[in-house]
Amino acid sequence: MRAKLALPLALIAALSVTATACQSSAGDGAADSDARNTPSAASGAADYNPTAYDKLRDGGTYTTAGTFDDQGNPFNVNSTLAATRVWSWYNANAITFSPTGDVQYNPDYFSDVKVSVKGGDQRVTLTINKKATFNDGTPIDWTAIKATWKANNGSDKAYAAATTEGYEQITKVTRGKDDKQAVIAFKGVYASWPALFSTFLHPKAAKVDNFNKAYVKKAHPEWGAGPYTVGKWDTHSGNVTFVRNAKWWGKKGKLDKRTYVNLESAAAVNAFKNGQLDYVSASDAESLKQLKGLKGTEIRSGGSPFVYSLRFNTKSSVLGDKTVRKAIQESVDRAQIAKIQFQGLDYKEPLPGSVLFYSFQKGYEDNVSAVLKHSPDQAKKELDAAGWKPGSDGVREKGGKKLELGYTLLGDEALGKATAGALTAMLKPVGVRLVIKKAAESDFAGVVNERKFDLIVSGNRSMDPFGARSLCELYCSDRESNLTGAGSPALDKEIRATADVPGLDEQGAAANKVERKALRNYALLPLFSGPSTYSVKKDLANVGATMFYSPLPETVGWKK
């Protein structure tokens, strides 16, 4: 559950630029100036009004735009970031991370944690809070940890697990001194183990049919636990409301209600301006202009553990040819795409070189630059050599087939249209025709999970700082979570071998080396990360640009 599929490009927000924005009017001097002024790393700052629990007042509501996703089980391969966020409001948040990625154990779930290594093998002992109980009365004990491991370790292929990484390195989960203690035995050392049990499943939810189907457009509050539970889950409107959970044993939630209202991005901005929402994304120039200076609100902006990438469906007819994929990537001017994204935001970052680590993190390496250079002229030569010859209309042909590709554009926002137009303009001189195929924002999960695309831009958000453990999730050829379908059994073997490298630094170095090989499949091209920018009502605490931090639900509220 490390790297969660985030939003399609259309949902980031609207930006009032035209498709011709990809054509730079600046000369080389301006480009050199931009390069000199670009920072060496993306922003690693957090901005969320951190406030202690006892400084928050009791009561109030917290309302944002959002909804549940088709697949609400965050361990499932078809789950997205939206599902993970909703899940966290009525299920366990047992392990979280600070904004910079330090591990934090929640004593309401794990009263003690011990990690030891003997004979080269790691053992983790989790002592579970004696009061911890699922909402249906089932004690939270070692069987929940075992059930979560079993559902995700890959031993039963019937489970559509998002990732088996780490879970497959566990040899057994056993009862400790009593039912309230789980002993987890690993083969070798798995330093990023906290990411495996940041939340966990009710043993009933971990049964294969329930794991795959029970949370499809449904909630199961009886299998949940935490300071809040489901108040209303409206499948017609898509709205969700959480209320205080009378069965919670820890610090009570400060809010009376937490509500998600199903609104698209433009509507959400207007709803915030009208006072109907307490928090909204302001990550583009137009919305930022509308939201700045509103009475009783403030802009909170910081870094972003996101990376948005251009993904290639290698199972589509033309994109099965690696030469074509490489030529397209060489033709894409990533700097111009970033300029479109950040226009009017007063923000700059280096082009992302990895989907594992971010440039503000220790262990980051620019793996993209090691395997790819922006060179449309080189792309033309490679397509010529591969037999793709320009036709009378300038579009290349081979064996009677046009070099024509679909680009899936979700939603109707100006920013998405501008990016689609920019890519079309970049590929046309090389002899590649891009055909824009529109789809509704709500179709996002189905489009990507069922590979109903040739090319698409979508993002991943890292839910923890352990970049190396998402290597297989993103690049293994036998994983559904690898949306491009690229890879090979030989590369899969190298990818999986990195999990056996002890120590986070050493594992990170090994993962970077293998990612460079994976990027040579030319099926995924990181484009940008960008800032996290929000407009927020001033007294709302522990909400905003949190980086790796996910504030516990009971700590979100209004300052006294």
TAWOWO-V598718 format. One record per residue. N is the residue number from 1. PHI is phi in degrees with one decimal (* if undefined). OMEGA is omega in whole degrees, -180 to 180 (none if undefined). Layout:
n->{N/N}
phi->{PHI/PHI}
omega->{OMEGA/OMEGA}
This chain:
n->{1/2/3/4/5/6/7/8/9/10/11/12/13/14/15/16/17/18/19/20/21/22/23/24/25/26/27/28/29/30/31/32/33/34/35/36/37/38/39/40/41/42/43/44/45/46/47/48/49/50/51/52/53/54/55/56/57/58/59/60/61/62/63/64/65/66/67/68/69/70/71/72/73/74/75/76/77/78/79/80/81/82/83/84/85/86/87/88/89/90/91/92/93/94/95/96/97/98/99/100/101/102/103/104/105/106/107/108/109/110/111/112/113/114/115/116/117/118/119/120/121/122/123/124/125/126/127/128/129/130/131/132/133/134/135/136/137/138/139/140/141/142/143/144/145/146/147/148/149/150/151/152/153/154/155/156/157/158/159/160/161/162/163/164/165/166/167/168/169/170/171/172/173/174/175/176/177/178/179/180/181/182/183/184/185/186/187/188/189/190/191/192/193/194/195/196/197/198/199/200/201/202/203/204/205/206/207/208/209/210/211/212/213/214/215/216/217/218/219/220/221/222/223/224/225/226/227/228/229/230/231/232/233/234/235/236/237/238/239/240/241/242/243/244/245/246/247/248/249/250/251/252/253/254/255/256/257/258/259/260/261/262/263/264/265/266/267/268/269/270/271/272/273/274/275/276/277/278/279/280/281/282/283/284/285/286/287/288/289/290/291/292/293/294/295/296/297/298/299/300/301/302/303/304/305/306/307/308/309/310/311/312/313/314/315/316/317/318/319/320/321/322/323/324/325/326/327/328/329/330/331/332/333/334/335/336/337/338/339/340/341/342/343/344/345/346/347/348/349/350/351/352/353/354/355/356/357/358/359/360/361/362/363/364/365/366/367/368/369/370/371/372/373/374/375/376/377/378/379/380/381/382/383/384/385/386/387/388/389/390/391/392/393/394/395/396/397/398/399/400/401/402/403/404/405/406/407/408/409/410/411/412/413/414/415/416/417/418/419/420/421/422/423/424/425/426/427/428/429/430/431/432/433/434/435/436/437/438/439/440/441/442/443/444/445/446/447/448/449/450/451/452/453/454/455/456/457/458/459/460/461/462/463/464/465/466/467/468/469/470/471/472/473/474/475/476/477/478/479/480/481/482/483/484/485/486/487/488/489/490/491/492/493/494/495/496/497/498/499/500/501/502/503/504/505/506/507/508/509/510/511/512/513/514/515/516/517/518/519/520/521/522/523/524/525/526/527/528/529/530/531/532/533/534/535/536/537/538/539/540/541/542/543/544/545/546/547/548/549/550/551/552/553/554/555/556/557/558/559/560}
phi->{*/-74.9/-110.3/-93.4/-59.5/-97.3/-88.0/-69.0/-56.3/-62.0/-91.2/-64.0/160.4/-97.2/-134.6/-82.8/-131.3/-99.4/-63.5/-78.2/-62.6/-73.3/-88.5/-78.4/-94.0/-77.6/-84.8/-60.9/-60.4/-65.9/-63.2/-62.4/-62.4/-58.8/-62.2/-66.8/-86.8/-76.1/-65.6/-76.3/-145.7/-67.0/-62.9/-113.1/-83.3/-115.7/-154.4/-145.1/54.6/-60.8/-142.5/-65.3/-54.9/-76.5/-96.6/-99.2/-86.7/-76.9/100.2/96.4/-119.4/-132.4/-124.4/-136.6/-77.2/155.6/-161.5/-76.5/-103.0/-55.4/-106.6/-93.5/-88.9/-68.1/-82.6/-82.0/-62.0/-89.9/-77.7/-126.6/-58.9/-59.3/-65.4/-63.5/-66.6/-66.4/-53.6/-65.8/-85.3/-139.8/-134.2/-64.6/-116.7/-83.1/-134.0/-125.4/-133.2/-71.7/-53.6/-91.0/104.7/-72.2/-73.5/-129.3/-93.8/-89.8/-66.1/-68.9/-114.8/-111.9/-78.5/-156.3/-135.3/-127.7/-124.9/-139.6/-129.0/-136.6/62.0/84.7/-111.0/-92.3/-132.0/-117.1/-111.4/-104.5/-97.2/-92.3/-51.5/-61.3/-84.9/-66.2/-146.3/-67.5/-63.0/-85.1/95.8/-70.2/-61.8/-81.5/-142.2/-60.9/-69.0/-68.4/-66.2/-63.6/-63.5/-63.8/-62.7/-61.0/-69.9/-114.8/-89.3/84.7/-70.8/-114.9/-68.8/-70.8/-77.8/-88.8/-80.7/-63.8/-154.6/-99.3/-54.2/89.1/-63.3/-71.5/-86.4/-82.2/-89.5/-166.5/-124.4/-126.8/-71.8/-89.3/-68.1/-157.8/-63.1/-88.1/-135.3/-111.5/-110.8/-108.2/-104.3/-108.6/-86.9/78.3/-112.0/-123.4/-66.7/-95.3/-57.4/-56.9/-67.4/-75.9/-127.8/-65.4/-138.8/-152.3/-102.1/-61.7/-53.3/-69.6/-67.2/-86.5/-70.6/-56.7/-64.6/-69.7/-57.1/-85.8/-125.1/-64.3/-98.2/-73.2/55.6/-138.0/-111.2/-128.7/-62.3/-65.6/-94.5/-95.1/-166.0/144.9/-70.3/-127.0/-139.1/-70.9/-94.1/-146.0/-124.9/-96.2/-71.9/-78.4/-86.5/86.2/-81.0/-135.2/-127.7/-111.1/-127.0/-57.9/-97.7/-64.6/-94.2/-79.3/-98.9/-99.8/-61.2/-71.0/-64.7/-74.3/-85.8/-75.3/-145.9/-126.7/-124.9/-104.5/-111.8/-76.8/-130.1/-78.4/-59.1/-64.0/-65.5/-65.3/-61.0/-64.8/-64.6/-65.9/-61.1/-86.9/83.6/-84.8/-118.8/-103.8/-162.9/-153.8/-68.2/-131.5/-93.1/-138.9/-63.3/-67.2/-68.0/-62.0/-61.9/-71.1/-95.3/-65.1/81.4/-67.8/-58.4/78.4/-126.3/-147.6/-93.4/-115.8/-138.9/-158.7/-74.6/-147.8/-81.6/-112.3/-142.4/-98.7/-132.3/-85.7/-106.6/-111.9/-83.8/-72.4/-90.1/-77.4/-58.1/-74.1/-79.2/-69.9/-88.8/-62.4/-61.2/-65.5/-61.6/-64.1/-62.8/-63.4/-63.8/-66.4/-87.2/-83.3/-88.0/-63.9/-63.1/-71.8/-61.4/-63.7/-63.1/-63.0/-62.1/-101.4/-56.4/81.8/-101.8/53.0/-140.4/-138.7/-154.3/-69.4/-62.2/-67.7/-109.5/-162.9/-108.2/-94.1/-123.9/-110.4/-65.5/-86.5/-99.5/-64.9/96.1/-68.8/-135.9/-83.8/-76.4/-63.7/-63.3/-73.1/-123.6/-146.9/-123.6/-73.1/-156.8/-59.0/-64.0/-65.1/-59.3/-61.4/-62.1/-67.9/-69.4/-58.0/-64.9/-86.0/92.0/-89.4/-103.0/-62.1/-88.3/-63.4/-95.1/88.4/-86.0/-68.5/-136.6/-155.9/59.2/81.4/-107.9/-77.7/-84.7/-123.7/-130.3/-90.1/-119.1/-84.0/-110.9/-93.8/87.2/-128.7/-80.3/-63.3/-64.2/-62.6/-64.0/-62.7/-66.3/-61.4/-64.9/-63.7/-63.8/-59.8/-67.8/-70.6/-85.9/-58.1/-63.8/-85.8/99.7/-111.3/-95.9/-103.3/-107.2/-77.6/-116.2/-86.7/-146.4/-72.8/-55.4/-68.3/-86.6/-50.9/-60.1/-66.0/-61.3/-77.6/-71.1/-100.2/52.8/-91.3/-157.8/-94.6/-125.5/-154.9/-103.6/-148.6/-125.2/-126.3/-109.8/-79.7/-88.6/-152.1/-86.8/-89.5/-60.0/-61.8/-76.5/-93.3/-57.3/-72.5/-54.8/-92.8/-121.9/-66.7/-70.3/-99.5/-108.1/-62.7/-71.0/-82.2/-66.5/-82.1/77.2/-79.4/124.2/-155.7/-57.7/-65.2/-68.1/-56.5/-63.5/-65.7/-61.4/-67.3/-65.9/-66.3/-66.4/-87.4/-79.9/-76.0/89.6/-64.9/-65.0/-66.7/-66.3/-61.8/-63.1/-66.3/-66.9/-60.4/-62.1/-74.7/-61.3/-60.7/-67.4/-64.7/-66.1/-73.2/-80.2/52.2/-115.5/-144.5/-126.3/-60.8/-109.2/-166.6/-110.0/89.0/-83.8/-101.8/-129.3/-137.3/-102.0/-137.3/-64.5/-56.1/-83.9/-75.8/-108.5/62.0/-140.0/146.6/-83.5/-103.3/57.5/-83.0/-81.4/-119.6/-56.2/-60.4/-52.6/-70.6/-97.1/-89.8/176.7/-110.1/-65.3/-64.9}
omega->{-173/-177/-176/176/-175/-173/168/-178/-177/-175/179/174/-179/177/-175/173/-179/-178/-180/-179/-180/179/-177/176/-179/176/-179/180/179/179/178/179/178/-179/-180/-177/179/179/-178/180/173/-179/175/-175/174/-179/-174/180/-180/-175/180/-177/-175/176/180/178/176/174/-179/177/176/-173/178/171/179/179/173/179/180/180/-174/178/-174/177/-176/-176/-178/179/178/-180/-180/-180/180/-179/179/179/-174/180/177/177/-174/168/-169/179/176/-178/175/178/-179/174/177/-177/177/178/-180/-175/176/176/-179/-177/177/179/177/179/179/177/179/-179/178/-180/-177/174/178/179/179/174/-172/180/-176/-179/-172/-175/172/-175/179/178/178/178/170/-176/-174/-178/176/177/179/-179/178/177/-177/-178/-172/-173/175/-178/177/-175/179/178/176/-176/179/178/173/-176/-180/178/-178/177/177/-179/178/171/-174/176/178/-177/175/-177/-177/177/178/178/-175/-179/180/166/-174/-178/177/-170/-178/-178/-178/-180/-176/-173/175/167/-178/-175/165/-180/178/179/-178/173/-165/-179/179/179/-175/-167/-170/-176/179/-178/179/171/174/-179/179/178/-178/179/178/-177/179/174/-176/173/178/180/-171/-177/179/-178/-174/179/180/176/176/179/179/-178/-179/-177/-178/-175/-176/177/-176/177/-179/-177/169/-178/171/-172/168/177/-174/-180/172/-166/-179/179/-180/178/179/179/177/180/180/178/-177/178/-179/-172/179/177/178/-169/177/-173/-175/-179/179/178/-179/-171/-178/173/177/-177/177/-179/175/176/175/-174/179/-179/-172/175/176/162/176/-174/170/-178/-178/175/-176/178/176/-168/-176/-175/170/180/-178/178/179/-180/-180/-179/178/-180/178/-178/-177/177/-176/-180/179/176/179/-180/176/-177/-170/-180/177/-177/-176/-177/175/176/173/177/-177/-179/-174/168/179/-177/179/-173/175/-177/169/179/180/171/179/-177/180/-179/180/-175/-173/173/175/-176/177/179/177/178/179/-180/-179/178/175/-176/-179/175/177/-174/180/176/-178/179/179/179/-177/179/175/179/179/-178/177/175/-175/-175/175/173/-176/180/-179/179/-174/-177/-177/-179/177/179/-180/179/178/178/179/179/178/-179/179/-175/-177/-179/-180/179/179/178/178/179/-178/179/-175/176/180/178/-177/180/-172/-175/180/-180/-175/-176/179/179/177/-179/165/177/177/173/174/-173/172/173/178/-179/177/-175/-173/-173/-174/-174/176/-176/-178/179/-176/-169/-179/-175/-177/-180/176/-179/173/-171/-178/-177/-178/175/-178/177/180/178/178/-179/178/179/-176/180/-180/180/-178/-180/-179/178/-177/-179/-179/179/178/179/179/-179/177/-180/-179/178/178/177/-179/180/178/169/175/179/-179/-178/176/-176/-177/172/177/179/166/-176/-176/168/-170/172/-166/-175/179/-172/176/180/177/179/-170/-177/-178/-175/171/-178/178/-177/-178/-180/177/-179/-174/-179/178/none}
